[in-house]
């Protein structure tokens, strides 16, 4: 009986959906650059250090015009 309980607990861990946090944010343009704000709950979850960390933006521009461009942002810890 105890083994069955452990097996079920392991199955639950392996099949659990990862937590996903989503937040739609506004874009601000000040005449020189665009700015987005990282919501506080997301920033705290990944422990952003605004004095040291940076974001690396990548824009993937496909060679075929029928495909969409893709913009990704990666947190770079210093």
C-alpha positions in Angstrom: 0.0 0.0 0.0 2.8 2.4 0.9 4.6 1.6 -2.4 1.5 2.4 -4.4 1.3 5.8 -2.7 4.9 6.5 -3.5 4.4 5.5 -7.1 1.4 7.8 -7.4 3.3 10.7 -5.9 6.1 10.2 -8.4 3.6 10.0 -11.3 2.1 13.3 -10.1 5.5 14.9 -10.1 6.4 13.7 -13.5 3.1 14.6 -15.2 2.5 17.9 -13.5 2.2 20.9 -15.8 4.8 23.6 -15.2 3.6 26.8 -13.7 3.2 29.6 -16.3 2.9 33.2 -15.3 1.5 35.6 -18.0 1.1 39.3 -17.9 0.3 41.6 -20.8 2.1 44.9 -20.5 2.0 48.3 -22.3 4.8 49.7 -24.4 6.0 53.3 -23.9 7.8 55.4 -26.5 9.7 58.4 -25.3 10.8 59.7 -28.7 14.1 57.7 -28.6 13.3 54.2 -27.4 10.6 51.8 -26.5 10.2 50.7 -22.9 8.4 47.7 -21.4 7.9 47.1 -17.7 8.5 43.7 -16.2 5.7 43.1 -13.7 6.9 43.0 -10.1 5.6 39.5 -9.4 7.5 38.1 -12.4 10.7 40.1 -11.6 10.6 38.8 -8.0 10.0 35.2 -9.2 13.2 35.2 -11.3 15.1 37.5 -8.8 16.0 40.3 -11.3 18.8 42.5 -10.0 18.2 45.8 -11.9 21.7 47.1 -11.1 23.6 44.2 -12.6 21.3 42.1 -14.8 20.5 42.9 -18.5 18.2 41.6 -21.2 19.5 40.3 -24.5 16.9 40.8 -27.3 17.1 38.6 -30.4 15.1 39.3 -33.5 14.8 36.4 -35.9 14.0 37.7 -39.4 13.2 34.8 -41.7 14.5 34.8 -45.3 11.0 33.9 -46.6 8.5 36.7 -46.4 5.6 34.4 -45.6 7.0 33.6 -42.1 6.7 35.7 -39.0 9.5 37.4 -37.3 10.2 36.3 -33.8 11.5 38.5 -30.9 12.8 36.8 -27.8 14.3 38.3 -24.6 16.8 36.5 -22.4 17.8 37.6 -18.9 21.6 37.8 -18.6 22.9 37.7 -15.1 26.1 39.5 -14.3 
